[in-house]
Amino acid sequence: MQVWLFVALPLGGFFLGLAVRWLYAKFQLSSSEQAAERIKQDAIKEAEARKKELILETKDQLIKERSQQEKDLRERRSEIQRFERRVLQKEENLERKLAQAEKQLQSNINRERILSEKEEFLGQQEERWVKELERVSGLSSEEAKKLIIATLENEAKHDAQVILNKIEQETVVAVEKKAREILVSIIQRIATDVTSDVTVTSVSLPNDEMKGRIIGREGRNIRTLETLTGVDVIIDDTPEAVVISCFDPVRKEIAKRAMERLISDGRIHPARIEEVVQKITKETTQVIYDEGEKVLFDLSLHNFSTDGIRALGRLYFRTSYGQNVLAHSKEVAILAGMIAAEVGANKEIAKRGALLHDIGKGIESESDSTHVELGVELARKMGEDPKVINCIAAHHGDTEFMCPEAVIVQIADSISAARPGARRETLDSYIKRLESLEKIAGSFDGVEKAYAIQAGRELRIMANNERVSDETAKELARGIAKKIESELRYPGRIRVTIIRETRVVEYAR
């Protein structure tokens, strides 16, 4: 019995647990079904509410679209109405213009008819007048026409020639005025020295005893100096001075500097003379090259060969009529550059041609060629432009000008050489020129006295009052000026002034 209880109790508990769990599960299932049903009902209600909202929104949207369509339709209708009104207005305007055009056409037709009638009448009148003119003049219409054409042609030629002469005169005056302005401006802008120093060929001595030391025992010192430098040393009675003579200005300069250094040093013998001459030669060679480079740098010119630079530098020791040739060449280059800039020519070509125009004077040569020929030859070796070579060859007028730059170089050369004070004259030639001026003036009839004043720049003439009238005074002045131009050579220009005086003297007694 106890065993059965022991076995039945657990089994009863087990089955009881199963029943409890079944009941709990069934309760849970029913509550879940109820919750699902509630969710379903809520979803159905929400869907119906959303449906109503969508229906309302759709209705509102349709109402808005319908109102917008109605508004657009009204605007289109109003626009169509405006377009129709414009079309009607244009049609009315076209009708009015068409009516006006028809009236204008009819008016033109009437006017053409009237004009044709008038032309016909005028043609008849013209025929009648032509016949009458032919009868009166005795010429046919063709002959009269030819006569009128010939007369008009001659008048036109005459008028054209008058106008052409006037234009030529005005052009000449304008060109001369412009040329004078350019030349005056160029001369005013040039800033070089008026006259360069003349190369000194004498050496001052501290005393006359130094002459004996220069000559040396049996003349060996002076012979050594002459042999090494190629100059002639002239020692005469001139107090405290020795004269050095040589056609080559560079050798003359070397000898002058060597003698000055020997005199200041005091040691004068053949070995010392040779040493000093070698040193001075090197220094002078360097000076030559430096002066050539300095001129090229000042003028901003480049691409020159070493031979060309040396030839330019040698011009530093050469003078022409008291004017330093290198300074003259530099001045001509500056003038040519200014003129080329004013007239629109090639400034570089003009400056190179002007700088090299006298370079032949700095070339050592034993040939009989002129400095122009030597300069042209050197320029060709240097590879210069043919225009530059033409500038060198034509600056004295020996060769035809091939470019405007050559003409500019010749003008600049004349300005540099002929401007007042550029070159010096010897006293004899100066006095001779003044005497020639007075002699030329005295050769004319009616001249009582003639005076060359202002260094020969003006010739003042006293004319005989009885033999020279006011009218003939002008002819006299012109004749004297023409004779001076043909017989004399002079820089610049000479002013000829005729003075004719009338004096009436009476005495009261």
C-alpha positions as CSV (number, residue, x, y, z in Angstrom):
1,M,0.0,0.0,0.0
2,Q,2.8,2.4,0.8
3,V,4.5,1.4,-2.3
4,W,1.5,2.3,-4.4
5,L,1.3,5.6,-2.6
6,F,5.0,6.2,-3.2
7,V,4.4,5.5,-6.9
8,A,1.1,7.2,-7.3
9,L,2.0,10.5,-5.7
10,P,4.8,11.4,-8.2
11,L,2.6,10.3,-11.1
12,G,-0.2,12.5,-9.8
13,G,2.0,15.4,-9.4
14,F,3.3,14.9,-12.9
15,F,-0.1,14.8,-14.5
16,L,-1.2,17.7,-12.4
17,G,1.8,19.7,-13.7
18,L,0.8,18.8,-17.2
19,A,-2.7,19.9,-16.7
20,V,-1.6,23.2,-15.2
21,R,0.8,23.8,-18.1
22,W,-2.0,23.0,-20.6
23,L,-4.3,25.3,-18.9
24,Y,-1.7,28.1,-18.8
25,A,-0.9,27.6,-22.5
26,K,-4.5,27.7,-23.4
27,F,-4.9,30.9,-21.4
28,Q,-1.9,32.4,-23.1
29,L,-3.2,31.5,-26.5
30,S,-6.6,33.0,-25.9
31,S,-5.0,36.3,-24.6
32,S,-2.7,36.4,-27.7
33,E,-5.6,35.9,-30.0
34,Q,-7.4,38.7,-28.2
35,A,-4.4,41.0,-28.6
36,A,-4.1,40.1,-32.3
37,E,-7.7,40.8,-32.7
38,R,-7.3,44.2,-31.0
39,I,-4.3,45.0,-33.2
40,K,-6.3,43.9,-36.3
41,Q,-9.2,46.2,-35.3
42,D,-6.9,49.1,-34.6
43,A,-5.1,48.6,-38.0
44,I,-8.5,48.5,-39.7
45,K,-9.5,51.7,-38.0
46,E,-6.2,53.4,-38.8
47,A,-6.4,52.3,-42.4
48,E,-9.9,53.7,-42.7
49,A,-8.8,57.0,-41.1
50,R,-5.8,57.2,-43.5
51,K,-8.1,56.4,-46.4
52,K,-10.3,59.2,-45.5
53,E,-7.4,61.6,-45.2
54,L,-6.0,60.5,-48.5
55,I,-9.4,61.0,-50.1
56,L,-9.6,64.5,-48.6
57,E,-6.1,65.4,-49.7
58,T,-6.8,64.1,-53.2
59,K,-10.0,66.1,-53.4
60,D,-8.1,69.3,-52.2
61,Q,-5.3,68.6,-54.8
62,L,-7.9,68.2,-57.6
63,I,-9.6,71.4,-56.5
64,K,-6.3,73.3,-56.6
65,E,-5.3,71.8,-60.0
66,R,-8.7,72.6,-61.4
67,S,-8.5,76.2,-60.1
68,Q,-5.0,76.5,-61.6
69,Q,-6.1,75.1,-64.9
70,E,-9.1,77.5,-64.9
71,K,-6.6,80.4,-64.2
72,D,-4.2,79.4,-67.0
73,L,-7.2,79.0,-69.3
74,R,-8.4,82.5,-68.5
75,E,-4.8,83.9,-69.0
76,R,-4.5,82.1,-72.4
77,R,-7.9,83.4,-73.4
78,S,-6.9,87.0,-72.5
79,E,-3.6,86.6,-74.4
80,I,-5.4,85.2,-77.4
81,Q,-7.7,88.2,-77.3
82,R,-4.8,90.6,-77.1
83,F,-3.0,88.9,-80.0
84,E,-6.3,89.1,-82.0
85,R,-6.5,92.8,-81.2
86,R,-2.9,93.4,-82.4
87,V,-3.5,91.4,-85.5
88,L,-6.6,93.5,-86.2
89,Q,-4.6,96.7,-85.6
90,K,-1.8,95.5,-88.0
91,E,-4.4,94.6,-90.6
92,E,-5.8,98.1,-90.3
93,N,-2.4,99.7,-90.5
94,L,-1.5,97.6,-93.6
95,E,-4.7,98.6,-95.2
96,R,-4.0,102.3,-94.5
97,K,-0.4,102.0,-95.8
98,L,-1.7,100.2,-98.8
99,A,-4.1,103.0,-99.5
100,Q,-1.3,105.5,-99.0
101,A,1.0,103.6,-101.3
102,E,-1.6,103.5,-104.0
103,K,-2.1,107.2,-103.6
104,Q,1.7,107.8,-103.8
105,L,2.0,105.5,-106.8
106,Q,-0.7,107.4,-108.6
107,S,1.0,110.7,-107.6
108,N,4.3,109.4,-108.9
109,I,2.7,108.3,-112.2
110,N,1.2,111.8,-112.5
111,R,4.6,113.4,-111.7
112,E,6.5,111.2,-114.2
113,R,3.9,112.2,-116.8
114,I,4.4,115.9,-116.0
115,L,8.2,115.5,-116.0
116,S,8.2,113.6,-119.3
117,E,6.1,116.4,-120.8
118,K,8.5,119.0,-119.4
119,E,11.5,117.1,-120.7
120,E,10.0,116.9,-124.1
121,F,9.3,120.6,-124.0
122,L,12.9,121.3,-122.8
123,G,14.3,119.1,-125.4
124,Q,12.4,121.0,-128.1
125,Q,13.6,124.2,-126.5
126,E,17.2,122.9,-126.4
127,E,17.1,122.0,-130.0
128,R,15.8,125.4,-130.9
129,W,18.5,127.1,-128.8
130,V,21.3,125.0,-130.2
131,K,20.2,125.8,-133.7
132,E,20.0,129.5,-132.8
133,L,23.5,129.4,-131.1
134,E,25.0,127.6,-134.2
135,R,23.4,130.2,-136.4
136,V,24.8,133.1,-134.3
137,S,28.3,131.6,-133.6
138,G,28.9,130.0,-136.9
139,L,30.0,126.8,-135.1
140,S,28.4,123.4,-135.0
141,S,27.5,121.8,-131.7
142,E,30.5,119.4,-131.9
143,E,32.9,122.2,-132.7
144,A,31.6,124.2,-129.8
145,K,31.8,121.2,-127.5
146,K,35.4,120.6,-128.5
147,L,36.3,124.3,-128.0
148,I,34.7,124.3,-124.5
149,I,36.4,121.1,-123.5
150,A,39.8,122.4,-124.7
151,T,39.3,125.6,-122.8
152,L,38.3,123.8,-119.6
153,E,41.2,121.4,-120.0
154,N,43.7,124.3,-120.2
155,E,42.2,126.0,-117.3
156,A,42.3,122.8,-115.2
157,K,45.9,122.2,-116.1
158,H,46.8,125.8,-115.2
159,D,45.0,125.6,-111.9
160,A,46.5,122.2,-111.2
161,Q,50.0,123.5,-111.9
162,V,49.4,126.5,-109.6
163,I,48.2,124.2,-106.8
164,L,51.2,121.8,-107.4
165,N,53.7,124.7,-107.3
166,K,52.1,126.0,-104.1
167,I,52.2,122.5,-102.5
168,E,55.9,122.1,-103.6
169,Q,56.8,125.4,-102.1
170,E,55.0,124.7,-98.9
171,T,56.6,121.2,-98.7
172,V,60.1,122.6,-99.3
173,V,59.5,125.3,-96.6
174,A,58.1,122.7,-94.2
175,V,60.9,120.2,-94.9
176,E,63.6,122.9,-94.5
177,K,62.0,124.1,-91.3
178,K,61.7,120.6,-89.9
179,A,65.3,119.8,-90.9
180,R,66.6,122.9,-89.2
181,E,64.6,122.1,-86.1
182,I,66.1,118.6,-86.0
183,L,69.7,119.8,-86.6
184,V,69.4,122.6,-84.0
185,S,67.9,120.2,-81.5
186,I,70.6,117.6,-82.1
187,I,73.4,120.2,-81.8
188,Q,71.9,121.6,-78.6
189,R,71.6,118.0,-77.1
190,I,75.2,117.1,-77.8
191,A,77.3,117.5,-74.7
192,T,81.0,117.0,-75.8
193,D,83.9,119.3,-75.5
194,V,84.0,122.1,-78.1
195,T,87.7,121.5,-79.0
196,S,90.0,118.7,-78.0
197,D,93.5,119.3,-77.0
198,V,96.2,119.1,-79.6
199,T,98.7,116.4,-79.1
200,V,101.9,117.9,-77.5
201,T,105.1,117.0,-79.4
202,S,107.6,118.7,-77.1
203,V,108.9,117.6,-73.7
204,S,109.8,120.1,-71.0
205,L,113.2,119.7,-69.3
206,P,114.2,120.8,-65.8
207,N,117.3,122.4,-67.1
208,D,119.5,122.6,-70.2
209,E,122.0,120.2,-68.7
210,M,119.4,117.4,-69.2
211,K,119.9,117.7,-73.0
212,G,123.4,116.3,-72.7
213,R,122.2,113.4,-70.6
214,I,119.5,112.6,-73.2
215,I,122.1,112.7,-76.0
216,G,124.5,110.5,-74.0
217,R,128.1,109.6,-74.7
218,E,128.6,109.8,-78.5
219,G,124.8,110.1,-78.9
220,R,124.1,106.5,-77.8
221,N,121.1,107.4,-75.6
222,I,119.3,109.4,-78.2
223,R,120.0,106.8,-80.9
224,T,118.6,104.0,-78.6
225,L,115.5,106.0,-78.0
226,E,115.0,106.8,-81.7
227,T,115.6,103.2,-82.7
228,L,113.2,101.7,-80.1
229,T,110.4,104.2,-80.7
230,G,110.8,105.1,-84.4
231,V,110.7,108.8,-83.8
232,D,113.1,111.7,-84.4
233,V,114.3,113.6,-81.3
234,I,115.2,117.1,-82.2
235,I,117.4,118.9,-79.7
236,D,118.1,122.5,-80.7
237,D,118.6,125.9,-79.0
238,T,115.1,125.9,-77.6
239,P,115.6,126.4,-73.9
240,E,114.5,123.6,-71.6
241,A,112.6,121.7,-74.3
242,V,113.1,118.7,-76.6
243,V,110.9,118.3,-79.7
244,I,109.7,114.8,-80.8
245,S,108.7,114.3,-84.4
246,C,106.9,111.3,-85.9
247,F,104.0,110.8,-88.3
248,D,102.7,107.9,-86.2
249,P,100.9,109.5,-83.2
250,V,101.1,106.3,-81.1
251,R,104.8,106.0,-81.4
252,K,105.1,109.7,-80.8
253,E,103.1,109.3,-77.6
254,I,105.2,106.3,-76.4
255,A,108.4,108.3,-77.0
256,K,107.0,111.3,-75.1
257,R,105.9,109.3,-72.1
258,A,109.2,107.3,-72.0
259,M,111.3,110.5,-72.1
260,E,109.2,112.1,-69.3
261,R,109.6,109.0,-67.2
262,L,113.4,108.8,-67.8
263,I,113.8,112.5,-67.0
264,S,111.8,112.1,-63.7
265,D,113.7,108.9,-62.8
266,G,117.1,110.4,-63.7
267,R,118.7,107.2,-64.8
268,I,119.3,107.5,-68.6
269,H,121.3,104.8,-70.3
270,P,120.5,102.3,-73.2
271,A,119.5,99.4,-70.9
272,R,117.2,101.7,-68.8
273,I,115.8,103.3,-72.0
274,E,114.9,99.9,-73.4
275,E,113.2,98.8,-70.2
276,V,111.2,102.0,-69.9
277,V,110.1,101.9,-73.6
278,Q,108.9,98.3,-73.3
279,K,106.9,99.2,-70.2
280,I,105.4,102.3,-71.7
281,T,104.6,100.3,-74.9
282,K,102.6,97.8,-72.9
283,E,100.8,100.5,-71.0
284,T,100.0,102.4,-74.1
285,T,98.7,99.2,-75.8
286,Q,96.4,98.7,-72.8
287,V,95.3,102.3,-72.9
288,I,94.5,101.9,-76.6
289,Y,92.3,98.8,-75.9
290,D,90.7,100.4,-72.9
291,E,89.8,103.6,-74.8
292,G,88.3,101.6,-77.6
293,E,86.2,99.5,-75.1
294,K,85.2,102.7,-73.3
295,V,83.8,104.3,-76.4
296,L,81.8,101.2,-77.3
297,F,80.4,101.0,-73.7
298,D,79.4,104.7,-73.8
299,L,77.6,104.2,-77.1
300,S,76.1,100.8,-76.1
301,L,77.5,99.1,-79.2
302,H,78.6,95.4,-79.1
303,N,80.0,92.6,-81.2
304,F,83.3,94.3,-82.2
305,S,86.4,92.3,-83.0
306,T,89.7,92.9,-81.2
307,D,91.3,94.5,-84.2
308,G,88.4,96.9,-84.5
309,I,88.6,97.9,-80.8
310,R,92.4,98.5,-81.2
311,A,91.9,100.5,-84.3
312,L,89.3,102.7,-82.5
313,G,91.6,103.0,-79.5
314,R,94.5,104.3,-81.7
315,L,92.3,107.2,-82.7
316,Y,92.6,108.4,-79.1
317,F,96.2,109.6,-80.0
318,R,95.3,111.1,-83.4
319,T,94.1,114.6,-84.0
320,S,92.7,116.4,-87.1
321,Y,92.8,120.2,-87.2
322,G,93.1,120.2,-83.4
323,Q,90.1,117.8,-83.0
324,N,90.7,114.5,-81.4
325,V,89.6,111.8,-83.9
326,L,88.2,109.4,-81.3
327,A,86.2,112.1,-79.6
328,H,85.0,113.3,-83.1
329,S,83.9,109.7,-84.0
330,K,82.1,109.3,-80.8
331,E,80.4,112.7,-81.2
332,V,79.4,111.8,-84.8
333,A,77.9,108.5,-83.5
334,I,75.8,110.3,-80.9
335,L,74.6,112.9,-83.5
336,A,73.8,110.1,-86.0
337,G,71.9,108.2,-83.4
338,M,69.8,111.2,-82.5
339,I,69.1,112.1,-86.2
340,A,68.2,108.5,-87.0
341,A,65.8,108.4,-84.0
342,E,64.1,111.7,-85.2
343,V,63.7,110.6,-88.9
344,G,62.8,106.9,-88.2
345,A,66.0,105.4,-89.6
346,N,67.9,102.4,-88.2
347,K,69.6,103.9,-85.1
348,E,72.0,100.9,-84.6
349,I,73.3,101.0,-88.2
350,A,73.7,104.8,-88.1
351,K,75.7,104.7,-84.8
352,R,78.0,101.9,-86.0
353,G,78.6,103.6,-89.4
354,A,79.3,106.9,-87.7
355,L,81.7,105.5,-85.1
356,L,83.6,103.6,-87.8
357,H,83.6,106.3,-90.5
358,D,87.2,107.4,-89.7
359,I,88.5,104.1,-88.3
360,G,90.9,103.9,-91.3
361,K,92.9,106.6,-89.6
362,G,93.8,104.2,-86.8
363,I,95.1,101.4,-89.0
364,E,98.8,100.9,-89.4
365,S,99.4,100.4,-93.1
366,E,102.3,101.2,-95.5
367,S,100.0,101.2,-98.5
368,D,98.9,104.3,-100.4
369,S,95.2,103.6,-99.6
370,T,93.1,106.4,-98.1
371,H,91.6,106.1,-94.7
372,V,88.2,105.5,-96.3
373,E,89.5,102.5,-98.2
374,L,91.3,101.1,-95.2
375,G,88.2,101.6,-93.1
376,V,86.0,99.8,-95.6
377,E,88.5,96.9,-95.8
378,L,88.6,96.5,-92.0
379,A,84.8,96.7,-91.7
380,R,84.5,93.9,-94.2
381,K,87.0,91.8,-92.2
382,M,84.9,92.5,-89.1
383,G,81.8,91.2,-90.8
384,E,79.9,94.5,-90.6
385,D,76.5,95.0,-92.2
386,P,76.7,96.3,-95.9
387,K,74.9,99.4,-94.8
388,V,77.6,100.2,-92.2
389,I,80.3,99.6,-94.9
390,N,78.4,102.0,-97.2
391,C,78.3,104.6,-94.4
392,I,82.1,104.4,-94.2
393,A,82.6,104.5,-98.0
394,A,80.2,107.4,-98.7
395,H,80.9,109.8,-95.9
396,H,83.2,111.9,-98.1
397,G,80.9,111.5,-101.2
398,D,83.3,109.1,-102.9
399,T,80.6,106.4,-103.2
400,E,76.9,106.6,-103.9
401,F,74.6,106.5,-100.9
402,M,72.8,103.1,-100.7
403,C,70.8,103.7,-97.5
404,P,69.4,106.7,-95.5
405,E,71.8,105.9,-92.7
406,A,74.8,106.8,-94.9
407,V,73.3,110.2,-95.6
408,I,72.8,110.7,-91.8
409,V,76.4,109.8,-91.1
410,Q,77.6,112.4,-93.6
411,I,75.4,115.0,-92.1
412,A,76.5,114.2,-88.5
413,D,80.2,114.3,-89.7
414,S,79.6,117.7,-91.2
415,I,77.9,119.0,-88.0
416,S,80.7,117.7,-85.7
417,A,83.5,119.1,-87.9
418,A,81.9,122.4,-89.0
419,R,80.2,123.6,-85.8
420,P,81.9,126.7,-84.2
421,G,85.1,125.8,-82.3
422,A,85.1,122.2,-83.3
423,R,88.4,122.5,-85.2
424,R,91.3,124.9,-85.1
425,E,93.0,126.7,-87.9
426,T,96.6,127.8,-88.1
427,L,97.2,131.5,-87.7
428,D,98.5,131.8,-91.3
429,S,95.4,130.2,-92.8
430,Y,93.1,132.2,-90.5
431,I,94.7,135.5,-91.5
432,K,94.7,134.5,-95.2
433,R,91.0,133.7,-95.1
434,L,90.2,137.1,-93.6
435,E,92.3,138.9,-96.2
436,S,90.6,136.9,-99.0
437,L,87.2,138.0,-97.7
438,E,88.2,141.6,-97.7
439,K,89.8,141.3,-101.1
440,I,86.7,139.7,-102.7
441,A,84.5,142.5,-101.3
442,G,86.9,145.1,-102.6
443,S,86.8,143.8,-106.1
444,F,83.2,144.9,-106.6
445,D,82.4,148.3,-107.9
446,G,81.0,150.8,-105.3
447,V,82.7,149.2,-102.3
448,E,84.8,151.7,-100.4
449,K,86.0,149.6,-97.4
450,A,85.5,146.0,-96.2
451,Y,86.1,144.6,-92.8
452,A,86.1,140.9,-91.8
453,I,84.8,140.7,-88.2
454,Q,83.7,138.1,-85.7
455,A,86.6,135.8,-86.7
456,G,85.5,135.8,-90.3
457,R,81.9,135.1,-89.6
458,E,80.7,138.5,-90.9
459,L,81.9,140.7,-93.7
460,R,80.9,144.3,-93.1
461,I,81.1,146.5,-96.2
462,M,80.9,150.3,-96.5
463,A,79.3,151.2,-99.9
464,N,79.6,154.4,-101.8
465,N,76.4,156.3,-101.4
466,E,76.4,157.9,-104.9
467,R,77.4,154.7,-106.8
468,V,75.2,152.2,-104.9
469,S,71.5,152.7,-104.5
470,D,69.1,150.9,-102.1
471,E,68.1,148.5,-104.9
472,T,71.6,147.7,-106.1
473,A,72.8,147.2,-102.5
474,K,70.8,143.9,-102.4
475,E,72.3,142.8,-105.7
476,L,75.8,143.8,-104.5
477,A,75.4,141.7,-101.3
478,R,74.1,138.7,-103.2
479,G,77.0,138.9,-105.7
480,I,79.6,139.1,-103.0
481,A,78.1,136.1,-101.2
482,K,78.0,134.1,-104.4
483,K,81.7,134.8,-105.1
484,I,82.7,133.9,-101.5
485,E,80.8,130.6,-101.9
486,S,82.6,129.8,-105.2
487,E,86.1,130.8,-104.3
488,L,86.6,130.1,-100.5
489,R,86.3,127.1,-98.2
490,Y,85.1,127.9,-94.7
491,P,83.2,126.4,-91.8
492,G,79.6,127.4,-91.1
493,R,78.3,130.5,-92.9
494,I,79.5,134.1,-93.5
495,R,77.1,137.1,-93.1
496,V,77.5,139.9,-95.7
497,T,76.3,143.3,-94.5
498,I,76.2,146.3,-96.8
499,I,76.1,149.7,-95.1
500,R,75.0,152.6,-97.2
501,E,74.8,156.0,-95.5
502,T,73.3,159.3,-96.8
503,R,74.6,162.4,-95.0
504,V,73.2,165.9,-95.7
505,V,75.3,168.8,-94.2
506,E,74.2,172.4,-94.2
507,Y,75.7,175.4,-92.4
508,A,73.8,178.3,-90.9
509,R,75.7,181.5,-91.2
